[in-house]
Amino acid sequence: MTRRIAMLAYPDVQVLDVTGPLEVFARTSRWLRDNGKHKGDAYRIEIVGLKRGVFRASSGLRLHADRSFGEVRRGLDTLLIAGGIGTRRYCEHPPLMRWIRRQAGWVRRLASVCTGAFFLAEAGLLKGRRATTHWSWCARLARRYPDVRVEPDTIFVREGSIYTSAGVTAGMDLALALVEEDHGREVALHVARELVLFLRRPGGQSQFSAQLAVQFAEREPLRELQAYILEHPRADLSVETLAGRVRMSPRNFARVFTREVGTTPARFITSVRVETARRLLEESSDDLRAICDLTGLGSTESMRRAFLRTLGIPPSRYRERFNRHPHSGAGA
């Protein structure tokens, strides 16, 4: 079976919103075929435009619409809608709104990337639903469509058959999640590796988060344990304590965790603590000792070493570069 994946695009669209997710599906098709997992193409991708032919993205690059939206009726498996500065001009286009509403009743999945969420909201498809968009547009989406429950700090949101993702590269996270739904985690993992992507940033992860380059275990109780670690970075997270929570011996726990997650418990815990500290350095004026205490990183010296190992710069320089408070505490 070949699934048709269509991306709705228009003049002044964000080119990565269009090509990023489509590349994920195209690469999946190739990987499945090359590895004897699927005869023929698992996905057939296409761009649907306002009219057939060439149009310009906001970058100035030219894209080609295989067909106009008016030529597309039933038969799509998944319809994605890209974002970009052209959203403002076209998200109230009456014939396009009617077409999107009809497609919502026909396709298996309807998704938006970045400000593509405005098309879904304008079509009335997000009413009473959770949704997200690019972080800089979340407040505007909430003001303009007060009946949409906007989640501003989320990579992507699924509400039944409707998906919305944050900006630009988050569309690739969403596409990987859709591939995982269709073909399983192992296939999505191979595709993510080929594209040098994470598999996958969870939908609930911060739109700014970039350091948790680890995988989530496929099965419980390790998946639940990882969530506990994320929520309690300052807790006692020794191997003995964590092994006790999942009723394993420390040795077996370390072995199973490494196999399932792809990294050791110690490295996973350090990455979580550095990630938490990173956010506090960006968003708060707490001094470094307080941040060490809140994140479980111990002393300022151990925090400095962890930052150098993980990010390549010490916490003090990280804060100078990214903190939004002009007079934050100094330190290591």
N, C-alpha and C positions, 0 to 999 in steps of 0.2 A: 504494500500500500504506500502510495506517495501522498504526503500531506502538502497542501498548498499553503504557503506562508506569504501573506501580502503585507507590504508596508505602505501606508498612505503617506504621501509626501507632496510638497507644494513649493512654490517659489519662496526663497529665504528660509528654508528649513535648515536645521542644524544637521550637517552632513554625517556626523558620527552617530546621531540618533537613528539615521537610516541604515548606514553601512555596518555599524557595529553589531547589532542584533542579527542582521541578515547574514553576516559572516559566520556567526556562531552556528546558525542552521546549515549553511552551506558546508562548513567544515565538518559538521556532524554527519552529513550525508556522505561526504568523501571518506571519512574515517570508517563508517559502517560498511561501505562498499569495499574499501581496500582491505578490510579485515574479515571479509566474508560474513559479516553479520546481517547484511541486508542486500537483496538483489535489487539492482536499480537504485533510484534515488529515494531516500527516506523523506526528503523535503524538496519541494520545488519553490524557489523564492521568486518574488516579483515586486516591482514598484508600481503602485497605482497612483496616478496623478490627477490633477484637475482636468488635464487633457493629455492625450498620448503624445510622447515626444520629449524633447530636451527642455530642461528648465534649470535655473541657477539656484544653488544653495546659498546660504548667507555668507559662506566663505568665498563665493565667486566660482567655485567648482561647478561643473555641469553634471547633472544627473539625467537619466533617461527613464521616463515612465513607460512601462510596457503597454499599459492601457489606461484609459480614463476611468474614473470611478463609475461613470454612467454605463460603461461597458461590462461592469462586473456585477453579476447577480449571485446566484447560489454557487456553492462549490468550494469556497474558501474554508480551510480548517481553522486558521488563526489569522486574525487581522490586527496588525499593530499600527498605531498612529504616532508619527514622529512629532517632536516639538521644534521650536526655533522662533526667531523673531517674526516670521510670517504668520505665526499663530494669531496675532492680533488682527490681522487682516481677514483671515479665512475661517476663524472658528465660529463666525455667525453666518456663514454661507448657507442659505436655506436649502438648496438642493443637496448640498453635502451633508447637512444635518439629517435630512430625511433618509439619505443613503446609509449613514452610520446607524440610525435607529433600526432600519430594516436588517442590516448586517448583524446587529446585536441579537436578533432572533434566529439567525441562520448559522453563524459561526460557532465553533466549539469554544473558542477563546477569543476575547477581545481585550486588547492591551494598549496602553499608552506609554510613551517614553517622554520624560521631561515634561515640557508644557503641552504635550499632546493630551494631557489630562483635561485641558480646557475644552477640547472638542467633545470629550465624553460628558463633561459637566454641562456644557451648553445643550447637548442632546438630551439631557435629563437622565442620563444613565448612571450618575453617581449619587442621585438623591438618596439621602439617608445612609449612604455607604461610607466606609473609610477609604481614603485615597491619599496619594502623595504626588509631588511634582518636584521640580528643581527647588532647592532650598530657598533661593532668592525670590521665588514666585509663590511660595506657600501662603503667605499672608494675603496676597492678592487673590489667590484662588478661594480662600476662606471668606474674604469680604464679598467677593462677587457672587459666590454660591454658598450662602450660609447654611444650606441644608446638606452640604457635603462635610463629612468629618475628616478634616485635613490632618494628616500626621506629618509634621515638618521634619522629623529626624529619622526617617526610615528609607531604606534602600528601595524596597518595593512592597506593595500591599496586594493581597489577593482577597477579593470579595466574590465568592462564587466563581462565575466564569469571567469575571472582569478583573484585570490586573492594571495597576498603575505603578510606574517606577519613577525614581528620582532622575536627576539630570545626566545626560550624556552617557558616560560609561556604565551607569547603573542599568541602562538598557541591556547591556551585555550580561550583567548579573541576572536580570530577569530572563533573558533568552536561555541562559544555562539552566535556570530553574525549570523552564518549560521543557527543555531537552531531557532533563532528569525525570520529569513527569512521564515523558513519552518512552524513554529508553533505559531508564535506571541510572543509578549513581555512577556506576563504573564507566559507562559511556560518557557521561557528562564530565567525569574526572579526566578521561583521556583528552577530550576536546579542550577542556580548560588548560591542560598542560601544553597542548599544541599551541594554544593562543597565549600562553604565559599569563593566565588569569588565575585568580583564586577560584576554587570550587567550594563553595560559593559564599560570598558575603551573605549572611542571613538577612532576610527581609527587614528584620528589626534593627539591624546595625545602623549606627550613625552614618549620615551621608558623608561625613568627613573622615570616618575611620579608614585607615589604610594599613595598619600594622599587624592585624590579626591574620597573618598569612598561614593559618593552620586550618585543617579541616575539622568538621564536626563528625563525631562518630555516627555511624548509620543506625546503631541499635542502642536501646536502653540496656543497662543503667548508665553507661558512660556518657551518653548525650545529656542526660539529666545532670550528671555530675559536672560536666563542662559548664552548663548553665549556672550551677551553684557557684563554681569558681568565678565566673564572670560577675556574679552578683555579690560575692563576698571575697574580694581580693585581699583584705586585711586579715582574714581568718587563718587559723592553723591549717595550712594546706600541705602538710608533710605527707610523704608517700604512705606512711603508716596510717595517718588519719583518713586520707582519701580512700585507701584500700578498705578500711573498716566501713566506710559509708556504702561501699558497693559489695561488701561481704566477700572480699577476696584476700588472699595472702598478699603482702607487699610485693613479693617477687612476681607472682602471677599478674597482679594489677599492673605493674610497670610494663610487663611484656605485652599484655592485652591492649593497654592504653596506647603504647607506641605503635602497635600493629594497626589499630583502628583509626587513630588520629593522625599518624604519620610523623609524630614528634614525641619526645619524651615528656612525662608529666612535668619535670622541672622546667623545660623550655616553654611548654604551654603556659605554665603559671607565670613565668617571667614576662612572657609577651602580654598576658592579660594585665599584669601589674604596671608594665611600662605604658600600655595603652591607656589605662586609667590615669596614671600620672600625667601623661601627655595632655589629656583633656583638661585636667585640673590646671596645668601650666598655661593652657590657652585661655581658660574661662574664668579663673579665679585669681585672687591676689594673696592666697595662702602662702606662707613661707615654705621653704623646701622641707623643713623638718616636719611640719604638719602634713605635707603631701606624702612624705615617707610613711608616716603613721597611718594615713588614710588608705594607702595602697599596699601596705605590707612589704614595702621595699627595704625596710630596715633603716640603716644609716644613710646620711647624704652621700657618703663615699660609695656604698653599695649601689645606691641609685645612680650615681654618676657612671659607675662601671657598666651598669645595665643599659643606660642610655647610649654610651659610647659603643657598646657591643651591638645594640639593636638599631639605633638611628644614626650613629656616626658622629653625634655632637653631644656635648654635655647639657644637662637640664637648664643651666643658666643661659646658655646661648639659644636653646630652643625657646625659652620664655621670651628672650629679647626679640626674637624674630616673629613669634606668633601670638603673644599675649595681647589681649584687647584692653588690659588695664595699664595705664602708663606708669604707675608707680608700684609695681608688684615687688614682692620680697626678692632679694638677691640670694645667691647661694652658690652651690657647687658648680 
